[in-house]
Amino acid sequence: MNNVYDYRTAPLVLPVQGEHAVSLSVTDERPYVLNGKKPASFIGLRRGGYGNPFNVTTTSGEPLAQDMTVALSAALQNAGYTVAGGEKASRLLTITLREWKSDVYSNLKLIFDLTLTVLSADGTELASKTLQGEEAIGGGAMMAQHNEAVRQAFELKMSQLFSDPQIKGALTGG
């Protein structure tokens, strides 16, 4: 069974627009990744007929944080930003993943705890937004349906983070 989801090519459209340079980092602080019990490419579980769990990983084989960085960089560029190194950026964006895991048996759910922080070029925190929870995001028996549901959930959660008024203000104040 090929248990993979593709975050890298998720068609993210962020609710922000800008013209300045930003730096982006996604940091994986999920405890089971930090302690080595799960690989950095782990993104969830798919359960068999008896409820036995099988790991789901990134399609790329790269760490989840890297796949999210690729997707978010493309989305920021599509929104007019230049994604650059830290010294050239007027805003530093960090996303911290304390939890990000899908779990599917008869229904698909997403468990998440993530924070977006916007810093000025000198490292002063300008805004921060945290989302956490557990939500049902779909059903169906087909892996392709699950892949699409988790991609849509990723887009929704990123949109929710970036649509926060303080985040938008910090990003557009560039």
C-alpha positions in Angstrom: 0.0 0.0 0.0 1.5 3.3 -1.1 0.5 5.7 1.8 1.6 9.1 0.7 0.1 12.6 0.4 1.4 15.5 -1.7 1.6 18.8 0.1 4.3 20.2 -2.2 2.0 20.9 -5.1 -1.0 22.0 -3.1 -2.6 24.9 -5.0 -2.4 27.5 -2.2 -3.9 30.9 -2.6 -3.1 33.1 0.3 -5.3 36.0 1.3 -2.4 38.5 1.2 -0.7 40.6 -1.4 2.7 42.3 -1.3 5.7 43.4 -3.2 8.5 43.1 -0.7 11.0 40.4 0.2 10.1 37.9 2.9 12.0 35.0 4.4 10.1 31.8 5.2 10.9 28.9 7.5 8.7 26.0 8.6 9.9 24.3 11.8 8.8 20.8 12.8 8.5 20.5 16.6 6.2 17.5 16.6 7.4 15.5 19.7 7.3 12.1 17.9 9.5 13.5 15.1 11.9 15.2 17.5 12.3 12.0 19.6 12.8 9.9 16.4 9.7 7.7 16.8 8.4 9.0 13.5 10.3 10.2 10.4 10.2 13.9 9.5 8.3 12.8 6.4 5.4 11.5 8.6 2.1 13.2 8.0 -0.5 10.8 9.4 -2.0 7.4 9.8 -4.2 5.3 7.6 -5.9 2.4 9.4 -6.5 -1.0 8.0 -9.6 -3.1 8.3 -9.0 -3.9 12.0 -8.0 -0.4 12.8 -4.3 -1.2 12.7 -2.3 2.0 11.8 0.0 2.4 8.8 2.2 5.5 8.5 1.4 8.1 5.7 4.4 10.1 4.5 5.1 12.8 2.0 5.0 11.9 -1.6 8.4 13.6 -2.1 10.0 11.6 0.7 11.3 14.9 2.1 10.4 16.2 5.5 6.9 17.6 5.9 8.3 21.0 6.9 10.2 21.1 3.6 7.2 20.2 1.5 5.1 22.9 3.3 8.0 25.4 2.7 7.9 24.7 -1.1 4.1 25.1 -1.3 4.1 28.3 0.8 7.0 29.8 -1.1 5.2 29.4 -4.3 2.0 30.8 -2.8 3.8 33.9 -1.5 5.5 34.4 -4.9 2.1 34.2 -6.6 0.9 36.8 -4.1 3.6 39.2 -5.3 6.2 38.6 -2.6 9.9 37.8 -3.3 11.0 34.9 -1.1 14.6 35.7 -0.2 17.3 35.1 2.3 17.1 36.6 5.8 19.3 39.6 5.2 17.4 40.8 2.1 13.9 40.2 3.6 11.9 43.0 5.3 9.7 40.3 7.0 10.7 37.0 8.5 7.9 34.4 8.5 8.1 31.3 10.7 5.6 28.5 10.9 6.0 26.2 13.9 4.3 22.8 13.7 3.7 21.4 17.1 1.2 18.9 15.6 0.1 18.1 12.1 -1.3 14.7 11.5 -4.2 13.2 9.6 -5.8 10.0 10.7 -8.2 7.9 8.6 -10.2 4.8 9.3 -13.9 5.2 8.2 -13.5 9.0 8.3 -10.6 11.4 7.9 -9.6 13.8 10.6 -6.8 16.4 11.0 -5.1 17.1 14.3 -3.2 20.3 14.2 -1.3 22.9 16.3 0.6 25.5 14.4 1.7 29.1 14.8 2.6 31.7 12.2 4.9 34.4 13.5 5.9 37.6 11.5 9.1 39.3 12.5 10.6 42.5 11.3 14.1 42.4 9.6 15.6 43.1 13.0 13.8 40.2 14.7 11.1 42.1 16.5 7.8 40.1 16.6 5.1 42.0 14.7 2.3 39.4 14.9 1.5 35.8 15.7 -1.4 33.5 15.2 -1.9 30.0 16.5 -4.4 27.4 15.3 -5.0 24.2 17.1 -7.7 21.5 17.1 -9.0 18.3 15.7 -11.4 18.4 12.7 -13.2 15.9 10.5 -12.1 16.7 7.0 -13.6 14.0 4.8 -14.4 10.3 4.2 -14.4 7.8 1.5 -12.3 4.8 0.9 -10.0 6.0 -1.8 -6.5 7.3 -1.1 -6.9 10.0 -3.8 -9.9 11.4 -1.9 -7.8 11.5 1.3 -4.9 13.2 -0.5 -7.2 15.8 -1.9 -8.9 16.3 1.5 -5.6 16.9 3.4 -4.4 19.2 0.7 -7.6 21.3 1.0 -7.2 21.3 4.8 -3.7 22.5 4.4 -4.8 25.3 2.2 -7.7 26.2 4.6 -5.4 26.3 7.7 -2.8 28.4 5.9 -5.5 30.8 4.7 -6.8 31.0 8.2 -3.4 31.9 9.5 -2.6 34.5 6.8 -6.1 36.1 7.0 -5.7 37.1 10.6 -5.8 41.0 10.6 -2.6 41.4 12.7 -0.7 39.0 10.3 -2.0 40.8 7.3 -1.1 44.2 8.7 2.4 43.0 9.6 3.0 41.5 6.2 1.7 44.5 4.2 3.6 47.0 6.4 6.8 45.9 4.6 
